[in-house]
Amino acid sequence: MKVFTNSDTSATTGSATLVSAIEDSAKIGADVLNMSLGSDSGNQTLEDPEIAAVQNANESGTAAVISAGNSGTSGSATQGVNKDYYGLQDNEMVGTPGTSRGATTVASAENTDVISQAVTITDGTGLQLGPETIQLSSNDFTGSFDQKKFYVVKDASGNLSKGAATDYTADAKGKIAIVKRGELTFADKQKYAQAAGAAGLIIVNNDGTATPLTSIALTTTFPTFGLSSVTGQKLVDWVTTHPDDSLGVKIALTLLPNQKYTEDKMSDFTSYGPVSNLSFKPDITAPGGNIWSTQNNNGYTNMSGTSMASPFIAGSQALLKQALNNKNNPFYADYKQLKGTALTDFLKTVEMNTAQPINDINYNNVIVSPRRQGAGLVDVKAAIDALEKNPSTVVAENGYPAVELKDFTSTDKTFKLTFTNRTTHELTYQMDSNTDTNAVYTSATDPNSGVLYDKKIDGAAIKAGSDITVPAGKTAQIEFTLSLPKSFDQQQFVEGFLNFKGSDGSRLNLPYMGFFGDWNDGKIVDSLNGITYSPAGGNYGTVPLLTNKNTGNQYYGGMVTDADGNQTVDDQAIAFSSDKNALYNDISMQYYLLRNISNVQVDILDGQGNKVTTLSSSTNQTKTY
């Protein structure tokens, strides 16, 4: 279904268009619909027409798969990173309509490998450099370096030159020049190499690592690419001892390990949950970072985003539905009874129950927060195997395939799980004995980098109130107790995964998440008073307090100078003229919210706190980020 306009530069869509497309998809009987779109930090209300349309699609049996968003956290200084610089508890950014209860909302993990333009350099005998990712100045030059001689440009001290024009000699003519990064712009390095008669240029990075030199500003008129420090130095060493030999240089699209995957398996941009009402989101993770995908004009390119991850899950749910319709499946008769939300909820539950939680390789290999990865990385084979061998499931008491503890203040929190045995034999389940897997976690912030990560809560545990035995073809509801240590401070997340092993070897995975304390206690707006800016005469900051409606000029009203010469805000010093002969005799309010809020009313009060008038009133407002 087409929902975006045809503009080359700013394709747009709107709620009415989206709702129509969702409704049409359901009407024609689509098995699955994918929505790689949304608005950040959405609410979860059926007053939103897009969310209502998604719910209606689910009720018709059309599964809705929606991207979670690419905005990281609301507490980061830049959009699309998993950091918190401001100590905010409410960092969620999952977009609407992905906040819809019935949608399968998808987070992004990094691809293990990436297809990129890479160079391989060889002498045909012993030298083999690469393949290494490069940025070629133009695709027209893929063959410009092959079977050429090379020339190491040296400075007056005999070291690898940074490409100054005076460091070139006549020997550079017709050869590939090699210089070092630094001092000069990349364009100047190209200009001087070309002026010296070189056939091309290789720029060696100066950071001493094996990190490829890409994302550099090159002109497209001269054959040029960069190399890492490690590879570049090996090339320099070889050319120094073989100045008259040519080298084979192959530049081609190559499948290489994804460097980002070794740093963080989750994509740093993937939006954090939960929904503002503490409902569980995102639901599941799929590869979305560095995906080789189509682009305009019959081309391919690397693309990243939950918009890449969401189609992966949409495709997987189509495969699951195909498995349901396989008449040779021993559970085919049962599956044929599934209609509407019973069908779409079942597909979602099977995928979440068989997902594999991702561990954080940077922080003791403990779990990545379920608020970031949902139930974990989708395992399509495991989900299809479950449909064919043992489609038993576990869900929370409310039927959702994740436990939403909401907010609570008791250190002992009970909740119930419903196990459904769809086989013809009795099943007994045991919780995984792995202490890392079934540990209870909370959120923490790296004091140096600001990165969010999870850490174990020492002394916390979850235990079942009874043995977990489920008769054939039946359900069983089991009570569990989450116990927190008395010393555990309130106003913190509590989360993790419950992993169960069945007596037949099957496995079930269930994430849980809640907030120990009062979720509504967090700040909605910042206080103005006491904010200290730079000393008088310096930069006051970036958010003005007053705007002149006539000129558009912005002013930092309410600024006073303290005894140390610092500029601070005093809300009692904010003023404007109310004289009837003033140019404007009205005032309006623009507010910046730290959290989503269901109702906002802006009043003007007199000196005694009595309401003079109401400026505005609105509902379901989303945070400013």
Buried (B, 14 or more C-beta within 10 A) or exposed (E): BEBEEEEEEEEEEEBEBBBBBBBEBBEEEBBBBBBBBBBBBBBBBEEBBBBBBBBBBBBBBBBBBBBBBBBBBBBBEEBBBBBBEBEBBBBBBBBBBBBBBBBBBBBBBBBEBBBBBBBBBBBEEEBEBBBBBBBBBBEEBBEBBBEBBBBBBBBEEEEBBBBBEEBBEEBBEEBBBBBBBBEBEBBBBBBBBBEBBBBBBBBBBBEEEEBBBBEBEBBEBBBBBBBBBBBBBBBBEBBEEBEEEBBBBBBEEBEBEBBBBEEBBBBBBBBBBBBBBBBBBBBBBBBBBBBBBEEEEEEEEBBBBBBBBBBBBBBBBBBBBEBBEBEEBEBEEEBEEBEEBEBBBBBBBBBBBBBBBBBBBBBEEBBBBBBBBBBBBBBBEBBBBBBBBBBBBBBBEEEBBBBBBBBBEEBEBEBEBBBBBBBEEBBBBEBBEEEBBBBBBBBBBEEEEBBBBBBBBEEBBBEBEEEBBBEEEEBBEBEBEBBBEEEBEBEBBBBBBBBBBBBEEBBBBBBBBBBBBEBEEBBBEEEBEEBEBEEBEEEBBEEEBBBEEEEEEEBBBBBEEEEEEBBBBBEEEBEEEEEEEEEEEEEEEEEEBBBBBEEBEBEEEEEEEEEEEEEEEEEBBBBEB
